[in-house]
Amino acid sequence: MKLTIFNSDGTQSREEDFAGLPVFEGDKGRQALKEVIVAIRANKRQGTHSTKTRGEVRGGGKKPWKQKGTGRARAGSIRSPLWGGGGVVFGPKPRDYSKKINARVKSLAFRRALFERASAGEIAVIDGFVASPAKTRVVNQVVGRIAPKGRVLLVDSPFAADTLRAARNLGRVFLQEATQLNPWDLAQYRKIIVSSKALEAILARAKGDNNG
């Protein structure tokens, strides 16, 4: 499978064939990809949401008015769910949203996501993220030449301190280490720009996952 390779300044490009990229036929791996993305997003949820039932809301111990003779509906507590400021019926309580996915499914999902984006031409390779000088303006120019629009993910292994400082103020640019790259990272950005070093690490992961 061929990928487009750019110079460090993003001006010139060439195509190169990478035999290590995973290849799929049909829908194999798509269900695994869906399951892993759902699990990743679920695992990011804190699950700290909480509401109070009528027994937990403060006050309401006294009956608002007598049972009969007032002409009004019967009421036993001002903290009834029917009243403003009352409890909540079947409201959310703290819970654990995390999902467990086995290693083989994760591996298959990673390879499938890599294949999907590479085959669509949405992964670009850059010789290296060398910003000279190390300025946000320079990084923005380089990224703009490769991906003029949309959210962009930069992947390196590892990032230089100068690159991190220069890129962190760009609103549409996000950074991820090659060792931490996951299917959700591969799926949610319009363009993925990886350094040559990062691509080697990614292909090594994909090869290792394939053997596992």
RAQUI-V546776 format. One record per run of one state. SS is the DSSP state (H for helix, E for strand, L for the rest). FROM is the first residue (numbers start at 1). TO is the last residue. If there is no record, write none. Layout:
BEGIN
SS | FROM | TO
SS | FROM | TO
END
This chain:
BEGIN
L | 1 | 1
E | 2 | 6
L | 7 | 12
E | 13 | 17
L | 18 | 29
H | 30 | 43
L | 44 | 102
H | 103 | 119
L | 120 | 122
E | 123 | 126
L | 127 | 135
H | 136 | 146
L | 147 | 151
E | 152 | 156
L | 157 | 160
H | 161 | 167
L | 168 | 172
E | 173 | 177
H | 178 | 180
L | 181 | 182
H | 183 | 188
L | 189 | 190
E | 191 | 195
H | 196 | 211
L | 212 | 212
END
